[in-house]
Amino acid sequence: MDYQFKEIEQKWQKFWADHQTFKAESNSEKPKYYVLDMFPYPSGAGLHVGHPLGYIASDIFSRYKRLKGFNVLHPMGYDSFGLPAEQYAIQTGQHPAITTEANIATYRRQLDQIGFSFDWSREVRTSEPSYYKWTQWIFMQLFNSWYNIENDRAEDITTLIEKFNASGTADVKAVCDEDVKSFLPSDWATFTDEEKQVELLKYRLTYLRESTVNWCPALGTVLANDEVKDGFSERGGFPVEQKKMMQWSMRITAYADRLLQGLDTIDWPEPIKEMQRNWIGKSVGASVKFKIETSDSGLRTSDYIEVFTTRVDTIFGVSYLVLAPEHEWVAELTTPEQKQAVEDYIALTKKKSELDRMADTKTVSGAFTGTYVINPVSGERVQLWIADYVLAGYGTGAVMGVPSGDQRDWLFATHFNLPIVQILDAQKDIDVQADPTKEGKYINSGFINGMEYKEAVAFLNNWLEERGAGKAKVNFRQRDAIFGRQRYWGEPIPVYFKDGLPYLVQEEELPLLLPEIDKYLPTETGEPPLARAENWLPKDGGHYELSTMPGWAGSSWYWYRYMDANNNNEFASKEAIDYWKAVDLYIGGSEHATGHLLYSRFWNKFLKDLGYTKEEEPFKKLINQGMIQGRSNFVYRVNDENGKPTNTYVSAGLRKEYKTSALHVDVNIVENDTLDLAKFKAWREEYANAEFILEGGKYICGVEVEKMSKSKFNVVNPDDLIERYGADTLRMYEMFLGPLEQSKPWNTNGIEGVFKFLRKFWRLFHNEDWTFHVNDAVPTKAELKALHKIIKKVQDDIERFSFNTSVSSFMIAVNELTDLKCKNRQILEDMVIILSPYAPHICEELWQLLGNDAGTLSYTAYPTFKPEYLVEDEFAYPVSINGKMKMNLNLSLTLAQPEVESILLADEHFQKFLDGKAPKKIIFVKGKIINVVV
């Protein structure tokens, strides 16, 4: 029977599901290997052909590792809390859980029909109470922990309380808020319980603080930086403004150094590691205090502004100080004369996201507060400005402007006519641009004049510290992570408030379930949607936290739940964690570099500190799959002389002869860039009477590579391709498109070739009448050579994740075996094993036809490569006479020159070329040439 892919694929997908073929053992004597995909958010659109790329690669690798004798964990689940389902709920009134369930059903159907070897017994959904119970539990552990700098790890908050009881704050070295109190143990003893809770909150790893956030009024929620583009929400395009709100935050900054150091221990793409290094942004420098001049302004505030700088050596060149527009002291430090200008500038700043502010290095803007500060080393008065390139959350929210050494400061000073002071004799052309050199000796720099860079830095750090005006300091660009959304569809935070203070719910109360509400919008008074819940009250009085957890909460630990997905008593058992340890291979998008991948590493380190896990890093190897881009097709509508569109469409090659407009056309009615005219007419009503100007009897469409999207009609649904060609063809074709890590355009034009290859492979096992037929003869040398070439090639390719090169090698191998008329069971059975990670359905069928038990293919052994089968024992020597090639002569490579000469001279064909002449000399190079001189 011909290759009936539909029946074969449905048969084996059902078999795998019924027999749980890919269920991983929780413990095994085999070596373990954990392969993980970044789990999807189940959107209503389902999968397009770009989505499975990484999943297919991870599945090939998982199937290969099983053949290599590993106990493979390859799970899948859904990141099922999120904004899209909630937006749909707001529009329709339908509960997000219903939408999410329907979307998951679509995803599951699509994933199953591609033939992935997932262990579905471990499926997780972040929106299931049985899962988010443990997300809430991890939040509680963070709340009950502090970071001990002395031990460089998180500890239970009780150890901090013990220190307070024993010696107050004297021995405490902690990552904490700036405004912690200093007290003796006797003072601590007199604190009320409320006062103690207030002070402890300044040390907890998750805590409340007023933060500047991206607030989207239309969506009624805070957005992450990557959800904001050019001052508008990525979803919906609504205006976003900067707003101060009391928010939950997590002290990821406590782990900044460990997050940096860990990057050197993991096998990740260097661009991802560099993005994290830049995001964390470790800077070695100094903290400097500039006193506020209050004598003539009468302002009442702290008496100095603290600035962090990496170039304390340039302090004599400071010509102005800048505060972030959202800095808490701006209003207090603004004089009445400058009040309007400052308020107007702040209003403009609120319309920009922090990312936009950091990225815009060309626009110069700012407002003078009217206040001056005093340079601690020179005693000079310095103007205090606000400007949007300074962020309140980075460092102290204040920077010093040194125009001669920093181009941004130079532009600012030039724009606002502020002084530009040369501070090094090696600086050049500072009237044209800044010169950031550290070379030369200091000038115009008071008591460090004549010093060089290193000497000046050390001297200034000591000088400032001795006078209480500053000190050497390490700073990080990274800020603590905001942990909350003013939305409904997310994990409830397991906290209630009483007398204004937060308290954790009892552990036995978990999960704190998401309550039912009548609408999914904020209340009329602006409170989050959870405020609509009726009778949702803690038993101890007060009220629950009304924000839900952010989108990254559930994904920051999910790989551990896969290890022990059905455990009701722990997020995962110690035994499961000890066995699986960490993810060996993680495949997913690079867009998560400073989000999920950073937060996951943070939570992993925290869980290790508390003894729940063993590994410092969660993901040993990471691969970022490239994006599959859309390949759009266009038709060209002819316009009349007045530019008015007609209903005539001209083929691409003739369009220059007419005035035309290019229109996107559905790629699913185009094949090899040729438009199906009947389908085009049926596609939309306005095209029903379309007329065409053809070339060569065909309508050829235009082509352009763009992002795959519905609006461009270039989305290709894998369901359609599977219906037409089968899942094995889709799997192999997605790999064939190009290297896994590279982005590439989707082009269906070549898929027919992969389908023909699979049909040709099926044909190897059948006679002319499609009757299954193999023999048990001893394999020939040529057959063994063809087999062992592909054994080695595929093994090498998979080990280095070069899946595209394997596909072309399979085609070559099958062509060779076809030419050899190979029907040998031994050869063909090994071929089935080698191909099975790529095309599992056809291989399962052939494996069974070969007489093996159903389902055993996945756990058989990968064939052993034997290099001796690739060693050539014969060579077709090119034979030249007087330098001109005349013939080839097959000879054993074991022969020496006398034997070669004897065989050559006895060859009748060679004698004809001599034309009766005797050779003067025979030049023989073993394995290369024979040259005869006559």
Phi, psi and omega in degrees: 000138178300168184293099181265080190295326183297310181296318181298313185292318178296321180300312186281330174296320177293319180299312181300318181293315183295324185259002182045052186304327188254020177291123183280143174287140179286343175205148184196154175281346176290155172294144183270153172213127186247113180250127184229138170256148171296116186290148189276155163275123185282093180277164182291337183285345184072194183273139162253176190296342178285330186294320186284355187309305181294324180295321180295317179298314181294327180290319176301315182293320179297314180296322179296316181294328175296318178296335179272007173094016180265149169273105191259128170259116181225086187261174176208149178200200187221132175274082202261001168270148176163169187291319184303315180297325180289320177298321178295323178295321179296320182287325188249342185082358180280136181300136181303331181296324181291313178301314182299317180298317179295319180295320179297320179299320178295314180300315183298317179299316182291319179295319180297321186282352174271350172083037180283146182266050179283148171272090185288350177292347182251013183306138175236153174225122186295342181269359177280133179306325180295338176269309187287350169306319185276334171296317177296321181296319178295320176303318181295323178295319178296318179298325183268023181227157173225164182255116180271107182297326181300316181265354181054048176196165175283146177223162177298142183301338180296330179289330175289318178299322178298319177297317179298319180293324186276317187216017181064219182268002186301318184259011185269120172240103189225156166275119189204180176294163179289329190262034178290151180275154168257130182207161176269164177300327179293327177293315181302321181297333182271350180295142172287166178302321180295318179296322178295318180296321178299315182289320180296328180298336179284349182247339185299149181286343166233132193206168177262137173203158175281123185233151172275123187233164172275102184259126178250101183302321183294324178271345179068033182208164171279139179245147174288160181305321182282359175262005182239131178230119176054040176083006180231153179293139179297321177266112177099336179067037181268149179299142179237138179232160176277131184215145176269130180218151172283119187225153168287139176227160176237137185280065174297336179297337177298333184259010187306311182295317180293325177295323176292311183297322182297334180297335180281352185253357187240151182266084180239159174301136184301322178300325179292316179297320181293322177299319178291320178300316180293323180294317179291318169059061179289129179229132176260126183194221182215152173259129184232138181257121175257115181293142178273130178280110186248353189299319184259358179253337179072015181287143178249113181200182171301155190272005178207160171248129181265133182237137171260133178222143174270355180231066179298337179297341183265011189297332178288346179265009180290125178243354174195162175240146180234132171258151170296141180303332181266007179302139187296341183263358186303312182299318183291329184265004179266128180283158181304323182295331184260359188303312184296316181297320180293315181296320178298319181293319178299320179299320178294318182297324182299340182276353182254143173281162178298323179297318179297320181295320180288326186282332184277098182259359185259324184285128178256123179207158179172176177214136179281134181279342185093352182258153177242152171239166184251124176294121187293339182264328183255340182077006182280150175284137182230133180292143178253119182244169165241146178205147188283354176281354175258133181249137183297329185276352180259125183061232181259002183078015180218142177225156176260140181265120179238086190299329183288340186243357183222125187295322178297317178295323179298316179297319180296312182296319179296316182296320185256013175058048178259157184298146173236109188253124175287134184238351177227141182290346179271351178293139183233147171053040182286354172280348180254321180195166179288153176232105186277016185304152172250005182279164174086192182242153186283140173229163181051032187230035172054232188286357174256007176306135179090345178281163172254174193308301186298317180297318182295317181298310181298317182296315182294319179300316178294317182300314181294319183292319180299330183260005180068021183257002180164182179191161175294143185204148171258131182236158178234141176289325182302143178243164177299147187274125175293135187233075177177151173224144180268058184229176181265311192277078179197175181289128172298137177280127189281060185224143169233158182248136177222126184053036175082358181251144181275140175226146177283147170290166178287146182302325180290348178276352180285146357284144170280108190284149175290122184281161174283143176223163185278330178222159183255021179258160170302160178290168180298337179265007175090006178282157179300159183307329181298342177293345179282344184295133179266138177058029176260085189226144177288152184290338181271009182089179183080210180213154178287158170300134185264347173279155172253170181290157180287171183299337185273356185297303185294335182271358185274002179209006193297332180297333176287324180294326177300330181296333186205061196295338186251020181279120180272349188254342181213160176294332170190146183286156177300321181296317180294318180292320178297327182281308186278333174062282184212171178283126181278325179221125180237126180240129180182182189280147180288346181294349181264013188305310184254012175248257184308315185293331178280314181295324179296318179296321178298308181296324180297316179296321178297313180297326176294317180303322182274000175088008182278333180229169186251335189265137177287327180240136185278331188235107187290315178232136179235135173235130174263113176287146178286167180273138169272116182271161178282151173244098186280148172244151182230145165252159185241108181277131181280134175256147179283186185299333180269005180084008181278133182291140174257185176252029178249140185233128185256139179297150190305321184289346183249001191294334182293345180277355185227164167275123186226163169237133179275132179234135174298143176231149182300119183295342181283353174248021178234134176228126184051040179066011176259125183283133171279104189297320181295317180292325178297317180295327181276346187295314181219149185301322184291348180258004186300324181252025182298146174243154189229141171254110190262163171234122183062030179079004182233156171257110181265127182273156170283163185225143173206141178271123181217173174296140179288120179204155182298323184296337181261002178055030182246016178280127178251122182274127180299333179303318182294319181289323179294321177300323186271322187238340182100157183292323180298321177296314179301314181302309184291324182291321178298324177288326184290339185299331180159180180305142185305317187283346185267146172283145180206153180282144174284133179216111184285350187303328185266359187292332180300323180295321178292321178298318179296324177299313181296322178295322179292324177296316177301322183296329179306330186265005187227155174280183180302327181270016178066026172274134180297129182205122170223163179235168183251027179293162176288129182299145176280166177300319182295320179295316180295324178295314179300318181295311187286336170298315183284329175302309182291317183299312183292319178300313179296317182296314182294319181298332178251015173060033178258071189288329183295325182287333177295321185299314179293327178292323175301318182297318179297315182298316181293323176298318179298314181291327177294315179297327179280357183053041184288125173233020188283126183302314183300315181293311186290326178295318177294324177298322178299315181298315184295321182280340190302325177298329182276314185232075190291329186291308181298325182288322176300318181295315181292324178301317179290319178298332178284358175101008180271157179292140179301136176087354182274347182301319185297338186238016172283181183262139176295136183303145180273128178286131178241106186298338183296336179286347179260355179284124180282132175252357176227157177216137177274093184288127170287127182253120180248147174240118184054039175087356180254127182294130183240324186195169170248146180226116178285121180223153176294141179286355180274349186284143175264174188301315181302319181292321179297315181299319181298314180293319182297312183292338179274353185280121183298320182297319180293321182299328178298323180290333181286336178054043176082356181276151178264136179296136174278324184205142175239118179261120184239124173242114187302130176077006183229291187215163165230123180237125183251130177254123180238000000 
